[in-house]
Amino acid sequence: MSILNNKKKETICIQGLGFVGAAMSILVASTIKKNKPIFNVYGLELNNKKGKEKIKRLNSGKFIANITDVKLIKKIELVKKYKNFYATYDKKVIAISDIIVCNINLDIIKNKKIDCDYKNLKKAITLISKNISEDSLLIIESTVPPGTCEKFILPLIKREFTRRNINVSKILLAYSFERVMPGENYLDSLKNYWRVYSANNDRAADKCRIFYSKIINTKKYKLTRLKSMRDAEFCKILENTYRAVNIAFIDEWSRFAENININMFEVIKAIKFRPTHSNIMSPGFGVGGYCLTKDPLFGFISASKIFKKYKNDFPMTLLASRINDNMPLSSVNILKNQLKSLRNKKIAILGITYRENVGDCRYSPSTYFARILEKNGAKVFAYDPMVKIWHDYKNLNVSAIPNLNAMDALVLAVRHTSFAKLNFNKLLSFNSKIIILDAFNVLTNKQIKEINNKNCKLIFIGRGIYK
């Protein structure tokens, strides 16, 4: 273990160096006062292949994945210069830290019954509880079902404190969920964004507030303390469920718009002038990523598993989740109708990440889309400038644009900024029979003209057939 310089600085341990924890580590380590960093920061990962890869990248001054956020890239360079951050798998960093921030994933199990896989979170909290100093604060940033901190995490800590002969009144536990949005505003989604928090007692709440006040622009983005950790957990789930239901609602209207040749994007643009409807969602290829695909289900799990006396079937939420999961099927059906059969058809997908300008393929709708195509006998090709290896299709080269002249169909699935620079005059030198499906309003007006000059059939999700 590398002991960082200047023990007078407050020491922070970030447990879990994924897309949230890694960015959080950089933000905390790059926080300065009078041109000097105010924290020593340790990043704690698992002692396995993936964990070691993250540790190696971060310690060499690189991020865990491709990023486009200029601010975050500059902060990484600063942290490398400051030498106040060190990633490790050594649990000893927990004991020497004043604050431990937990960013461990909590996955959903979707079998006959919907449930959570608490295994990794339990291991993480147990490890912290066995090593944390009694006056140190533990902050949970992971998204969890309401009641998790109170009825799952706190009892685990109490059990370990009792074994260590530490008074359980010394436990300092807080909850403050992240709102990280990887992409061009990655760092700002942590630093320049509103935070909600709560804690198991006033002392923990005060320490939590002071910590976030140092790293977040709280003059502009207010910190809100809620009555209990349960309230704060509930806040995140309700927030993301609202977005997920909004997406599902728009999807069914997109199908209607396509059938009667209405441009949903223009209609929604007109609606957004009304301030009360400015957050209405737009049509898209599908819902992906680690949050919106699972968070809405946490309400159901909380009601049925944690607060067992309270029964709620969540009919609207569960229906919205099913609709969102199946959104890529709309694109599959469009291709089936146009090509008559998908068997032996060559289909290229541009964009395999779950979001634009992000190198994260977790729960990507493109993955589900590709699997359905293959089940129907199609041969899948793909390209994404943000990804080196598509782990669901490791044998597929995704670093170069497939030869579109040899394709039966092209699907534009993600709105990467670089896609706006694609020249279809060159990419489609002679193939006029290709079906082009713009599933996420990716194409510019210039590109649409280029495609029309080739006499290709162009179809839009939410807009119908263009030509």
ZAMARGU-4260 file (C-alpha; in steps of 0.2 Angstrom, whole numbers, plus 5000, padded with zeros to 4 digits):
<rodrens>
0) 5000/5000/5000 | 5006/5017/4995 | 5004/5030/5010 | 5000/5047/5002 | 5010/5062/5007
5) 5004/5075/5020 | 4994/5066/5034 | 4987/5083/5039 | 4975/5082/5025 | 4958/5074/5027
10) 4959/5056/5020 | 4944/5050/5009 | 4942/5032/5003 | 4931/5029/4988 | 4925/5011/4987
15) 4921/5004/4970 | 4930/5012/4955 | 4916/5011/4942 | 4909/5025/4932 | 4903/5034/4947
20) 4917/5030/4960 | 4931/5033/4947 | 4924/5050/4943 | 4921/5054/4961 | 4939/5050/4966
25) 4945/5062/4953 | 4933/5076/4959 | 4938/5074/4977 | 4956/5073/4973 | 4956/5088/4962
30) 4947/5099/4975 | 4959/5113/4980 | 4960/5128/4992 | 4974/5141/4990 | 4980/5131/4975
35) 4983/5115/4985 | 4973/5099/4986 | 4964/5097/5002 | 4961/5079/5002 | 4971/5063/5001
40) 4961/5051/4991 | 4962/5032/4990 | 4952/5022/4977 | 4948/5004/4983 | 4944/4990/4971
45) 4943/4971/4971 | 4958/4960/4970 | 4953/4953/4953 | 4957/4955/4935 | 4944/4969/4932
50) 4949/4978/4948 | 4967/4977/4944 | 4965/4984/4927 | 4955/4999/4934 | 4969/5002/4947
55) 4983/5001/4934 | 4974/5014/4923 | 4970/5026/4937 | 4987/5025/4944 | 4995/5029/4927
60) 4984/5045/4925 | 4971/5037/4914 | 4952/5035/4916 | 4944/5018/4917 | 4935/5020/4900
65) 4935/5032/4885 | 4929/5049/4890 | 4924/5065/4880 | 4923/5077/4895 | 4937/5090/4893
70) 4935/5096/4911 | 4937/5078/4918 | 4952/5075/4907 | 4960/5091/4914 | 4956/5086/4932
75) 4964/5069/4929 | 4980/5078/4924 | 4979/5089/4939 | 4977/5074/4951 | 4992/5066/4942
80) 5002/5081/4946 | 4996/5083/4964 | 5000/5065/4968 | 4987/5064/4981 | 4977/5050/4974
85) 4981/5031/4974 | 4970/5016/4968 | 4973/5000/4977 | 4964/4984/4983 | 4972/4985/5000
90) 4958/4985/5013 | 4970/4994/5025 | 4966/5011/5017 | 4948/5010/5026 | 4956/5011/5043
95) 4966/5027/5039 | 4952/5036/5031 | 4941/5049/5039 | 4927/5046/5026 | 4923/5031/5016
100) 4911/5033/5001 | 4903/5017/4995 | 4899/5016/4976 | 4895/4997/4974 | 4883/4991/4961
105) 4867/4983/4967 | 4860/4972/4953 | 4843/4967/4949 | 4838/4948/4947 | 4824/4945/4934
110) 4818/4928/4935 | 4801/4922/4940 | 4802/4935/4954 | 4810/4952/4954 | 4823/4954/4967
115) 4840/4961/4971 | 4857/4953/4972 | 4864/4960/4988 | 4879/4949/4988 | 4892/4962/4982
120) 4885/4976/4993 | 4885/4964/5008 | 4903/4960/5006 | 4908/4978/5004 | 4899/4984/5019
125) 4905/4970/5029 | 4923/4974/5024 | 4921/4992/5028 | 4913/4988/5045 | 4927/4977/5050
130) 4940/4990/5046 | 4932/5007/5048 | 4938/5018/5063 | 4924/5022/5075 | 4924/5041/5072
135) 4924/5039/5053 | 4909/5042/5042 | 4902/5030/5029 | 4892/5038/5015 | 4882/5026/5003
140) 4880/5033/4986 | 4874/5017/4978 | 4856/5017/4972 | 4846/5005/4983 | 4828/5001/4987
145) 4821/5012/5000 | 4824/5005/5017 | 4841/4997/5013 | 4852/5008/5024 | 4840/5006/5039
150) 4836/4988/5038 | 4850/4980/5029 | 4866/4991/5030 | 4865/4998/5047 | 4862/4981/5055
155) 4877/4974/5047 | 4888/4988/5054 | 4880/4986/5071 | 4885/4967/5071 | 4903/4970/5066
160) 4904/4985/5079 | 4898/4974/5092 | 4911/4960/5088 | 4924/4974/5089 | 4918/4980/5105
165) 4914/4997/5098 | 4899/5006/5105 | 4885/5006/5091 | 4881/5024/5095 | 4898/5028/5087
170) 4891/5023/5070 | 4891/5037/5057 | 4881/5032/5042 | 4874/5044/5028 | 4866/5042/5012
175) 4867/5053/4997 | 4863/5046/4980 | 4873/5051/4964 | 4866/5059/4948 | 4881/5055/4937
180) 4879/5057/4919 | 4894/5051/4909 | 4897/5061/4893 | 4902/5078/4889 | 4896/5085/4906
185) 4903/5070/4916 | 4912/5081/4929 | 4898/5094/4930 | 4885/5080/4934 | 4895/5078/4951
190) 4901/5095/4955 | 4888/5107/4948 | 4872/5097/4952 | 4860/5096/4966 | 4863/5084/4980
195) 4851/5076/4992 | 4857/5068/5009 | 4852/5061/5025 | 4860/5051/5040 | 4857/5040/5055
200) 4861/5055/5067 | 4864/5073/5067 | 4883/5071/5069 | 4884/5060/5053 | 4873/5072/5044
205) 4884/5087/5048 | 4900/5078/5043 | 4891/5073/5026 | 4885/5091/5023 | 4903/5098/5026
210) 4911/5085/5015 | 4900/5088/5000 | 4900/5107/5003 | 4919/5106/5000 | 4918/5097/4983
215) 4901/5103/4976 | 4896/5120/4970 | 4883/5122/4984 | 4882/5141/4982 | 4873/5137/4965
220) 4867/5120/4968 | 4859/5117/4985 | 4861/5103/4997 | 4845/5096/5003 | 4844/5086/5019
225) 4829/5074/5021 | 4822/5068/5037 | 4828/5050/5035 | 4839/5039/5024 | 4823/5030/5019
230) 4817/5047/5012 | 4833/5050/5002 | 4833/5032/4995 | 4815/5035/4990 | 4819/5051/4981
235) 4832/5043/4969 | 4820/5029/4965 | 4805/5040/4962 | 4816/5052/4951 | 4822/5039/4939
240) 4805/5030/4939 | 4797/5046/4933 | 4809/5047/4919 | 4807/5029/4914 | 4788/5030/4914
245) 4789/5046/4903 | 4800/5037/4890 | 4788/5022/4889 | 4773/5035/4887 | 4782/5043/4872
250) 4786/5026/4864 | 4768/5021/4861 | 4765/5038/4854 | 4780/5036/4843 | 4773/5021/4835
255) 4757/5031/4831 | 4767/5045/4824 | 4776/5034/4812 | 4760/5026/4805 | 4753/5042/4801
260) 4769/5051/4795 | 4770/5064/4809 | 4787/5070/4815 | 4787/5068/4834 | 4803/5077/4836
265) 4795/5093/4829 | 4779/5091/4839 | 4789/5088/4855 | 4800/5104/4851 | 4784/5114/4850
270) 4777/5107/4866 | 4793/5111/4876 | 4790/5129/4874 | 4777/5127/4887 | 4788/5128/4904
275) 4777/5115/4912 | 4781/5102/4899 | 4800/5106/4896 | 4805/5089/4902 | 4795/5078/4890
280) 4806/5064/4883 | 4809/5061/4864 | 4808/5045/4854 | 4823/5034/4854 | 4830/5017/4850
285) 4828/5010/4868 | 4832/5013/4886 | 4849/5007/4892 | 4862/5010/4905 | 4864/5005/4923
290) 4850/5016/4931 | 4834/5017/4921 | 4834/4999/4917 | 4833/4994/4935 | 4829/5008/4947
295) 4810/5008/4944 | 4810/4990/4950 | 4817/4995/4967 | 4801/5002/4973 | 4793/4985/4970
300) 4807/4976/4979 | 4806/4988/4993 | 4788/4985/4996 | 4788/4967/4994 | 4805/4962/5001
305) 4810/4975/5014 | 4793/4982/5020 | 4784/4966/5019 | 4768/4972/5027 | 4765/4985/5013
310) 4758/4978/4997 | 4759/4987/4981 | 4759/4979/4963 | 4766/4995/4955 | 4756/4991/4939
315) 4761/5007/4929 | 4779/5006/4934 | 4781/4988/4930 | 4772/4990/4913 | 4783/5005/4909
320) 4799/4994/4913 | 4792/4980/4901 | 4789/4993/4887 | 4806/5001/4889 | 4815/4984/4889
325) 4806/4979/4873 | 4809/4996/4864 | 4822/4989/4852 | 4809/4977/4845 | 4801/4991/4836
330) 4817/4993/4826 | 4818/4974/4823 | 4800/4974/4816 | 4803/4989/4805 | 4818/4980/4797
335) 4807/4964/4796 | 4793/4973/4786 | 4806/4982/4775 | 4817/4967/4771 | 4803/4954/4772
340) 4815/4942/4781 | 4830/4945/4792 | 4838/4928/4788 | 4855/4930/4780 | 4853/4948/4780
345) 4869/4959/4784 | 4864/4973/4796 | 4876/4986/4802 | 4873/4995/4819 | 4881/5012/4822
350) 4882/5015/4841 | 4883/5001/4854 | 4884/5011/4870 | 4869/5015/4880 | 4871/5034/4878
355) 4879/5046/4867 | 4898/5051/4869 | 4900/5037/4883 | 4910/5021/4882 | 4898/5011/4893
360) 4889/4996/4885 | 4880/4990/4901 | 4862/4986/4897 | 4864/4994/4880 | 4848/4992/4869
365) 4860/4989/4855 | 4865/4973/4863 | 4847/4967/4865 | 4844/4972/4847 | 4859/4962/4840
370) 4853/4947/4849 | 4836/4948/4842 | 4843/4950/4825 | 4854/4935/4827 | 4840/4924/4833
375) 4831/4929/4817 | 4846/4923/4806 | 4854/4940/4802 | 4872/4943/4802 | 4877/4958/4814
380) 4891/4971/4811 | 4894/4986/4822 | 4904/5002/4824 | 4907/5013/4839 | 4920/5026/4841
385) 4919/5025/4860 | 4922/5007/4862 | 4937/4995/4859 | 4929/4979/4864 | 4910/4975/4864
390) 4911/4962/4878 | 4894/4954/4872 | 4902/4951/4855 | 4921/4950/4858 | 4925/4943/4841
395) 4916/4957/4832 | 4927/4972/4826 | 4919/4988/4832 | 4933/5000/4829 | 4930/5002/4810
400) 4914/5006/4800 | 4908/4991/4791 | 4907/4992/4772 | 4890/4999/4770 | 4890/4994/4752
405) 4889/4976/4757 | 4875/4979/4770 | 4856/4976/4768 | 4852/4988/4782 | 4860/5001/4793
410) 4854/5006/4810 | 4859/5022/4818 | 4856/5018/4837 | 4866/5031/4847 | 4869/5050/4844
415) 4888/5051/4846 | 4894/5068/4841 | 4906/5061/4829 | 4892/5053/4819 | 4887/5070/4813
420) 4903/5071/4803 | 4900/5055/4793 | 4900/5057/4775 | 4887/5046/4767 | 4892/5051/4749
425) 4908/5041/4752 | 4901/5028/4764 | 4887/5023/4751 | 4897/5024/4735 | 4885/5012/4725
430) 4873/5004/4737 | 4855/5011/4734 | 4846/4996/4740 | 4851/4998/4758 | 4838/5002/4771
435) 4843/5015/4783 | 4834/5017/4800 | 4838/5032/4810 | 4832/5026/4827 | 4837/5041/4838
440) 4837/5056/4827 | 4855/5055/4823 | 4857/5061/4805 | 4859/5079/4801 | 4850/5088/4787
445) 4866/5087/4776 | 4867/5068/4779 | 4849/5066/4775 | 4852/5075/4758 | 4867/5064/4755
450) 4857/5048/4758 | 4842/5054/4747 | 4854/5057/4733 | 4858/5039/4733 | 4840/5035/4732
455) 4840/5024/4748 | 4825/5021/4759 | 4827/5031/4775 | 4816/5028/4790 | 4815/5037/4806
460) 4809/5031/4823 | 4795/5044/4828 | 4794/5051/4810 | 4790/5036/4798 | 4797/5034/4781
465) 4806/5049/4774 | 4807/5044/4756
</rodrens>
